[in-house]
Amino acid sequence: MSERPQHDDADAPDSFDEIVDAETDRDPDLAVIEAGSRTLRTQAGPPQGDGIPARPTDPETDRQLREVENELAGRWPETKLDPSLVRVEALMDVLGEPQRAYPSIHITGTNGKTSTARMIEALLTAFELRTGRYTSPHVQSVTERISLDGAPIDAERFIETYRDIQPYVEMVDAAQEHRLSFFEVLTGMAYAAFADAPVDVAVVEVGMGGTWDATNVIDGQVAVVTPIGLDHTDRLGTTPGEIAGEKAGIVKQDATVVLAQQPVDAAQVMLKRAVEVDATVAREGMEFGVTTREVAVGGQLLTLRGLGGEYPDIFLPLHGAHMAHNAAVALAAVEAFFGIGSQHARTLDPETVRSAFASVVSPGRLEVVRKSPPVILDAAHNPPGARAASEAVTEAFGFSRLIGVIGMSGDKDVKGFLEAFEPILAEVVITRNSSHRGMDVDELAALAVEVFGQERVQVEPRLDDALEAAVTLAEEESEFSGAGVLVTGSVITVGEARLLLGKG
């Protein structure tokens, strides 16, 4: 690890005080909770592609990968949950507890988990640590979910990992009331692959929630909580506080908790959990944050306040204020992992940090995949994500006219999602992705008409037709009109659109 001592807090600029002053809706009672918890105060090259693997070119490898994919698909889908860790714990036991072979950073929250995980990974890699990253869902290929050294494992290694643990999976299947689920098997594969590599640190994103999530057989020394909002309310709770209660389960004894800005009730729950397990807390807007942010060509220029000091002149090649906040959270998580703020009163090497952030890619997150007319993909799928994407598109692109292509899952707050995008979308083309969870186009169109009005809604059941219709609508404004297309509503919709538009 390369670190360089920097100025102490006494030299910190007054600009960080503005973060604290900008904190809103804070409950005075939180001070009582916080008093019982300790608080922290105190070279990567260019990106290698977009991190989305193509299908194997070798026919036999492709056949074997499809065989594995079909076997995994025959299990419980990740949308069918059983609130128990019994099966995955049994799998870890017969595999020899591979998740204990390395330290972990565990990430939960409602939005921003994958982008934050990618930033954490980039920072750790820049400091010459070997990383394993486990994220979900995937954009195009299931192999994306398991990464080593910043890149998805190749198809051959994915197949080999599955076949290596398959006998143990079958052993657990035979002993349990229900077989291991799709997500539980993939989690076992990730932890086994990381131990086999071996990695210096694993960056692990929960699938859903926290306490009963299959990933929660690790003891993350750093627990990261991205912003909590209303999503999966049928499974996790109907208020941010209730949802936080489930997500707080990843906070382990003596860990460090890195908290993005949260609704008050969610923050209360997280801080209470920290008190219970004697965890150290770092809060965005208090111990760390974004001090300055400027829109730049291809992204934004940031000054971040970390746990050990200031990091100016950071170029982040991603758009939107939400990505800047994700960057602040990622930086604090890596500082906490290295002991900055508790054991060391210094910053990480600023040049290494700058290089790491400049290398970050996050496919399907305000990703431009076509130039004329511009086509942007964003995997927003709930109202908070839609609001963040809407603000970022307005700030970064300044379209004179924007056409939306929307395909969603039926288990979301669809109307709230559409309302968040209504101010920036001139027209919408309603469609459906290939997932069985995809919302019926007529039902989605009916809600879209309520929000946008009949004259602004077009229906194209096939995604390829929807993309063509949207591009045509944008081109009607002429070549120099400043019109564009935004494809959104689901990770699956975005992934399929990427393929149709020649990416991957």
N, C-alpha and C positions, 0 to 999 in steps of 0.2 A: 504494500500500500504506500502510495506517495502522498505525503501531507506536508503542508508548509505553514508554520505558525503565522498568525495574522494578528491584527489589533484586537484588544479585548473590548468588552461591552462598553467601557467608559468612553471609547472613541467612536462608538456607533453614531451614525448621523441621526438627526432629529426626524428624518423621514419615517423611521420605523414607528415613532410615536403616532403617526397618522393612522397606521394600521389599527393600533389599539383604540384610537379615538373613533375610528370608523365602525367599530363593533356595534351592532344594533341588537335590540331585543334580548339583551342578556338579563337573565333573572338574578336579582341580588342574592337570592337564596343559594345560587350556585357557589357563592364564596364559601359557604359553610361546608359544602361537599368538597370543594377544592382544598380547603384547609387541611383535610384529612389525607390528602394525596400529595406525594412529592411531585414537583414540577420542574421541568428543564428550563434553564435560562442561561443561559450561558452563550494516456492519450488514445482515445478511440478514433479510428479512421472513419471515412465516409460510410454511410449505411450500405450494407450488402444487399441490394435489392429491396423489395418491399416486405419481405418476411412471409410471403404467401407462396407456398410450394405448388408447382404444377404437378399434374399426373406423371407417374414414372414413364420414361420413354421406352424402357425395356418391357416387352409384352408379358413376360413371365412374372416380373416384379409387380406389374400392374394387376395381373390376375390374382396374385397372392394378396396384395393389398385389398382388393375388392372382396376377397374371401374373408379377410379379417374384419373389414368394415361391415359385411353382412352378418358375421357372427356377433359383433358388438351390437348391431342394430336389432338383433333378435332378443336382446335383453330389455329389462325395464328402461324406458326412456328417461332422460334426466328431468323431465317434467313430472314424472310420477315419483313422489317422495315418500319415504318411510322415516319418521323421526327417530332414527336409531343409528348408532355407530357400530352395532354388534357385528355386522357382516364385514365391514371394512377393517375393523380391529382384528377380526379373525384372520383376514387375509394378510394383514401386516405381521401377525404372529407367525404364520406358517412361512412367510417370506423372510423372516429373521429381522423384523423391524427396520427396514431400509430407511425409513424417514428419520431415524435417530442418527444417521451417519453424517449429518451435516446440519449446520444452523439454518434457520429459516426466517424469512420475512413474510408474514401472512397478511393478506389484504381482503377487506370486506367493504361494504358500502352499497349504495344503489347505483350510482353512475360514476364513470371514470376509472373503474378498477383496472381494466386492461391497459389503458393508456398509461396509468400510473405505474403499473407493473413493468411496462416496457421502458419507462424512464428510469426506474430503479435498476433494472437490469443493465441499461446502458451505462449508468454511473458505476455500478460494481465492476463491470467489464473494463471500464476505463481505468480503474484502479487495480487492474491485473488480477482480478479474482475470477475463477471459473464458475459460471452461473448455470443454474437450471431454472427454467421458467415454466409454470403450468397455468394456463389461462383458459377461459371458456366464455361463450361458445366460439366455434371457429367460423371464419368468414367463408372459406372455400374448401379447405381440406382438413380432415380430422387430425392430421399430423402436425398442424399448426399449434395444437394445444400443448405440446411438449417440446420445449426448446432447450438446446445446450449451446453455451457460448454465443448467445444472441441469435441463433438460427434454428428453425424447426428441425427436428431430427429427420433424417432422410427416410424414405419409405422402407428401405431394407432394414434399418435399425428399428423402426416402428414395428415391422412384422416380427423381427427377431425378439424384441422385448415382449410382445404379446405371446409368442410361442413359448418363451422361457417361463412366463408365469402361468400359462394356461393350465398345467396340471394342478397347481395350487389353487387356482380359481375353481376348478372343478371339484377339488377336495372340499373347499368351503361351501360351494353350491350344495353338495350332497349332505352336508351337516346342518344346513340352515333351512328354516321354513320357506324362505324365498331365495331365489338365486341372486347373486350380486347384480347390481344394476349396471347399465352402460357407463354411468359416471363413476361408479365405484371401481370398476375394472380399469378404466382409464387413469383414475387416481393411483391405483396400485402400480400401473405401468410407469407413470411419471416418477413416483418415488423410487421404484426399482431402477429406472434408467439413470436417475440422479446419483444413486448410490454406486451404480456400476461405472459411471463416467471416470472418476468420481468428481462431484462438484464441490466448490468451497462454500457455496451458499445457494439455497433454493428460494425463489420468489414465487409465492403460491397465491393464486386468486381463488376465493371461495366460489363454488358453483351457485349457491343460493343460501342466504342467511348467514349462519355461522356455527351455532352450537351443534346442530345435528348434520352439518354439511360433511360430506365424506372426507374433505381435505383436513378436517379438524382433528386428525390423529397426530398432527405435528404440534410441537410446543414452540411457536414462533417467538424468538427473543424480541422481535419488533412486531407489533400489531398495528396495521394501518387501517384507518376508517375513512373512506372517501365520503362525500356528502350523502346523507340518508334522506330518501324521499319515499313517496308512496308508490310501491310496485310490488307485485306478487302479494297483494293484500289478502287474498284468500288463504295464503299459507303462512305469512309472516306477521300479520297484524294490520290494523286499519289506521294507525297513527304512527308518526315517526318514532315516538317513544316505544310503542309496542314492537316495532320492527327492530329498533336498536337493542331491545332486550334479547332478541334472537342473535343479532350480529355480535353482541358483546361477548358471546361465548368463545371467541377466538383470543380474548385477552387472558393470558396465562400468568401464573404466579411470577412476580418480580420482572415482568416484561416491561418494555417501553411502548406506550400507546401514542401513536401519531394521529391526531384528530384534525381532519379538515373542518372547515366551518360547518356547524350543524344547527338544525332547529333546536330550540331550548330544551324540549322534552327529550330529544335524542341525546343531547349533551349531558343532561342529568343522569340518564341511565348509564351512559358510558363512564362518567366520572364516578358514579357509585360502584360500578364494577371494578374500576381501578383501585378504589379504596379497599374493597373486599380482598383483592389479591396482591395488595401492596405494589401496584404497578406505577411506574413513572409516566407522567403525562406531558406531552407537548402539544399545544393547541395553536392552530392557525389563527392569526390575528393577535396572538399573545406572545408565544415563544418563537414563532416563525411566521413568514408570510411573503406576499408580493409587495414590494415597496414602490416600484415603478414599472410601467408597462407601456410600450409604444408599438403600434402596428408597423411592421416592416415588410419589405418585399419577400414573399414566400413564408411569412410567419410573423414573429414578434420579437422585440428586444426587451429583455427583462432585467430588473435588479431584484434579486431575491434576498430576503433576510433569513439566514439559516440559524441553527441553534448555537453556532459559534461565531457568527459575524455576517458581514455583508458580502454578496457575490454580484458585482456589477457586470454589465455588458454581456449578458447571456442571450445568445440567439437561439430561439426555439422554432424549428421549422413546422410548427403546427398553429392552427388558427383558433382564436377565441379566448376570452377571459377564463373560461373554465379550464382550458389547457394550461394556462399560466398558474392557476391554483393547483392543478395536478402536479405541475413541476415543483412548486414549493413543498408540497406534501412528500413527493419522491425524494427531494433533497434532504428534508428533515429525517426521513426514514433511513437514508443511507448514513447521514451523520450519526444518528442514534445507534445504528449497527456498529459503527466504528468507535462509539463511545464519546463522540463530540457532545459537549454540554454537560456530561456527567463526570467523565474521567479526564477529558481533555478540553481546555479552554482555548480552542483555536479553530480555524476553518480548515476544510479540505483544500487541496491545491486548486486555486481558482481556474488555472488554465486547463487542468484536467476536467474540471466540472464543465467548463465552457465547451470543450471538445465533445464531451459525452452528450450534452443536451443538443448540440448541433447535429449529432448523428441519429437522433431519434426519428423513427417512423411509426405511424399508427394507422395501418390500412383500414379504410372504411370509416375514418373519422375526419369529416370535411376533406375528403381526398378528391383531388381533381384528376379525372381519368380521361377527359377529352377537352380539347381547347376550343374548337369552333363548331357549334356553340359550346361554351364550357358546360361540362357535366360533372357535378359534384356528388359524391356518395357520403352519406352519414348514417350511422347505425343507430341513431336515436330511436327509442321505442316506448318512451313514457313521457309524460308532460315535462318533468324537470329537464330531461335530455333534449326535448324539443325546444324548450325555451332557451337553453344554452346554445343549441345549434342555430336557432333563429337569430339570436344576438350576434353570434360569431359571423354568420353569413353576411348580415347587414354591415358589420364593421369591416370585414376583410375584403369583400368583393364589390359591393356597391352596384348590384345589378339594377338596370332600369326596369326589367321585367323578369320574374322568376317563375318557372313552371315546376310544379311538384309532381313526382311519381311516387305514389304511396301504396305500399303493401304491408299489412300489419298482421299480428296474431290477435286472435279474438279475446284473449284473456287480459288485455290491457285496458287502461283508461283511454279509449279511442277518441272520444269526443274532446277530452282535455288535451290530448296530443294534437288533434286537428286545430283546436282553438289557438294553441301556442304558435302554430305556423300560419294561421290565417292572415295576419297583417303583412307578411312578406311574400306570399304566393299569389300571383295574379290568377292562375288557374291550376287545377290539380287533375292528374290522370290517375284514376283509381285502378288498382290491379291486384294480383295475388301471386305469392311465391309458391314453390312446389311443396312446401311443408304441409303435413296434415293439420298443423295448427294454424295455417293461414286462414285469415278471416274471409268469409264469403264476400265476393266483390259487391253483390247487391246490398248486403247489410252495411258494408263499409261505405258504399256510395250514398246510401240513405242518410247516414250520419254526416257525410261530407256535404250533402246538399243543405242540411240544417245549418251547417257552419259557414259554407262558402256561397250558397245560393245555386240554383239549378244551372244558371248560365256559366258558372265557373268550374263545373264538374264534368269530366269525361270519363267513361268507363272502357277499359281494355283488359279483359280477363287474363290475357297472356302477357307476361312481362316484356317479351321482346316487342310485341305490338305497342305496349305502353311506352317503352323507351322511344320507339320510332315516332309515336304520336307527339310525345313531349318535345323531341328535337325539332319536329316539323313546326310545332307551335312557336318554339323559340326562333326558328329561322324565318318565320313569317314577319318578324320585326326588322328584317334585313340584316346583312352581315355585320354592320357597325352599330347595331342598336343597343348592345350591352345586355342582351337577354341571355338567360342561362337555364339550366335544368338541375334540380335537386332531387336525388333518389333517396328515400328514407322510409322509416317505419319498422324495420326489422333487420337484424344481422343477416338473416337468410336472404331477404330481398336484396340487400346490398351485395352479398356474396355472389348471388346469381347474376346481378347486373354487371358486376366486375367481369365475370366470364363472358357475358354477352358483348361487353364493350372491349374485349380483347386483352384483359388483364389476367395473367395467370394461366 
